[in-house]
Amino acid sequence: MTAFTESVVEEAALAWLQAAGWQVRNGADIAPEQLGRRAVSRRVKMPKP
């Protein structure tokens, strides 16, 4: 089996979407309120079994 990284899959998906007519943009450009960072939650709630 050939190994590949997440970035290879991401680039392929973005290229496919762009070829299908979608406009590919940076996340920071479409969510400026987050200042280009992913939202981070310091509280994690685990469901009860």
N, C-alpha and C positions, 0 to 999 in steps of 0.2 A: 504494500500500500504506500502511496506517495504521501508524505507529510506536507502540510502547508499551514501557514499562519492565518490568524484572523484578518490581518491587514491585506492578505492576498484575496480573501473572500470579499472584504469590504471594497477594495478597488475594483474587483470584477463586477460587483453589484452596482456600484456607482457608474461604471462604464456602460453597463446594460441599461440602467435607467436613463442615462444621458442619451444613449442611442435611441431610446424609445420616446424622446422628446421632453423629458423632465429636465428642469434646471437644477443643477447640483450646486449647492451653496454650503459654506462653512456654518456650523452650528452657532457660532458666536454672532454671525450676521443676522440670524433669524430669531435669536433669543437674547437680545442685548441686556435685558434685565438681569440675566444670570452672569453678566460680565465674562462670558465665554467659559464659565466653569460649570461643571455638573453640580446639580443640587446634592448636598450631602446632609443626611440625617444622622444625628448623633444618637437617636433613640431607635432601637430595633425591637419590635414586638414579635415574639414568636407565638404561633397559635398553640393552644393547648391540645395535647394528643387526645 
